[in-house]
Every structure is written in C-alpha cells, then in structure tokens.
C-alpha cells in the first residue's frame, strides 16, 4: 500500500460529538485529544513521515472565553515535557507549533519553545501542530518577510515564497483527511495543499478509528496523482 509522506489532518467534530451526548464542549475536546494521541502512534506505525494537524485556527478565537482558555490549557498540558505529546520525544517525534505564537498565553509560548528545543533533532516523525494558524496569514507573513529583503520582482518565485512559509523545508502535503463531515479547507495550508488528495469522513473526530485511517490510506493508494498530466511517484511503501 502506498503511504503519503505528508498527511494533513482536520480532527473536526469534537463539540458536536459532545452535544450529541448531552455533554459540555470541553468533554468533546478531551475525547478528541485522547483520540489524537492514539492517531499519532497509528500514523507513525504506518510510516508517515510528516503530520500536520489543525489544532486551533485564527477564527477559533471567536469562541467563548471559557472554551478558548480551556483549549489553551489543553495545549499547554499536552505539549509539556511530561505531557502526552512531550512523551513522544522518546519515540523520535519532532514537534513544531506553527501559527501566530506571539498571541498565545506566555506560559504556553514557554512550553512550546521548550518542546521544540527538546525534540529538534528527532527524525522518525515530524509533527506540525497548527495553533492560532490561518492559511492566508501564512502567505501574508511570508510576503512581508520577502518585502523586508527588498528583492526585485523578477527574483520572487514560488520556490522563494515557500522558503518563508511556516512549513518551509517539508514536502508538500500528499493527503488531507478531514473528519466531522465538513467538506472545506477552512483557511488551512492553502498554498501547501494545492495538489493534495482530499479525503472526507462523516465520522466525528472522537469516533474516527484506526480502521477509518486505513480506509483513507487505501483510498489514497488507489489514486493516480498527476501534476499537469504527469504521474508523480513520491510515496513510501509499507
């Protein structure tokens, strides 16, 4: 089976999962985090090298103060050295948080810096966690950095822009999986996912299982990827 090098994940539907069960939204987020921890090991076991996850968008700041504060604490606990993601250091996972980190709580910024430094030399799986991230913002911040270089227009190319995106140096996404039944990009990795294969699941994220992951990978394996009509072979064999 062909395995994508770079998988993008939308773990969507936590709040709706909780609502269906008469639970507060925070219970849905807790269930979603537990499932995400399982998913990480499943992805690593299957040979995926880069995993980029939609954690918290720039639009999510509009949610209630209580929910936002809870999510920030959830990230802080999970990314601490003793947290669920911090423990992945021993598994060879490199962790990077992408997004507008300067707008995050100071305590969370400190934890992010610590976990990025701790895992910076790991190579078995590269985990990008998008927090306070927006695809348009990513492109905009790249353009601003290029403008500061005062380069002539003829030197501004797609490759140059990609060097200033938050995912610089990583392969473009091969497969985007979105759980939760929605079928849109929601302003996530807009530039990077231009040629990615898309897979949508009606399963709410806490219910998305290992079998659902394999179903998505099997679907991906059957597709012929073409860029302007030319086949592209850039997969890992599992």
Protein Blocks (a to p, Z undefined) as FASTA:
>chain_A
ZZdfbdcdddehklmmmmmnopafklmmmmmmmmmmmmmmmmmmnopabdcddfbcfklm
mpcfklmmmmmmmmmmmmpmklmklmmmmnopacddedjfklpcfklmmmmmmmmmmmmm
gckbccdddehiafklmmmmmmmmmmmnopafklmcfklmmmmmmkgoiacdfbdcdehh
iacekopaklmmmmgccdddfbdfklpcfklmmmmmmmmmmpccdehhiacddbdcZZ
